[in-house]
Amino acid sequence: MNEKSNTGFLSAKMVCTYFTISRSTLTRWRREKKRKFPRPVRLGPGRIAWPVEEIEKYTQELVQNNLDEDNIH
């Protein structure tokens, strides 16, 4: 993400692009409780989006967890 734009919202399409995943994978991630994927915010009828801060926080946690696992082995 752009360092200057850490506020705002990302659409489902933008989240899929950010993680290079398909829409069906995004749906699966949202349903997996152990994944703890951020919950979207309803912006209007039929419109949801994810706060940029939540996606960035989630990404940082993924990286940190991977680093922690690498240090264990």
N, C-alpha and C positions, 0 to 999 in steps of 0.2 A: 504494500500500500504506500501511497505517497505520504511522507512524513508530515506534511502540512495538513493533510485532510484526515485527521483522526476523529472527526465528528461526522454525523450524518448517517445515512442508511444505505445498505446494499440490497438490491433486489435479488431474488432467487437466481436469476441468470448471472448476475455479477458474482454471487457467492460461488456458483458452479465454476465460473471462469477463474476466480481467485484460487480455488483448490484444484482446478483442472479435473473436475468430476462431472458426471452426468446428473441430470435432474433426478433420476431414480435413485442414484447413490445419495444425493442430498436428502431425499425423502427417507431413505433407510437410516442415514445418520441421525436424523431428527427423532426417529423412533427408538433407537438404541439408547437405553438408559445408562449403560456403562460408559458410553462415549461422552456424555455430558455436553452435547453440542448446544450452542446458545439457542435460546428460544427467539423466534421472530416476534416482531411487533406488528399489530394490525394497524395499517395506515388508512384503511377505508374498506368499503365493501369489495371483497375479493382481492385485496391488495395487502401483502405482508412484506416486511423487509427486516433485515438484521442491522442493529446498530453497529457501526464500524468498530467502535471500541470493544464490543463483545467478540467480534470476529478476530480482532487483533490480539485480544487477551487469550482466546482459545488457541490461536496459532502459537503464541509464546509458550503456553502450557504444553502443547504438543512437542515443541522443540526442547523444552526443559526436561520433559519426561523421557525423550529419546536420549538426551545427553546423560541423564541419570542412569538409564539402562546401559548405556555404553560404558559408563564408569564401573558398573557392577561386574561386568564380564571380563 
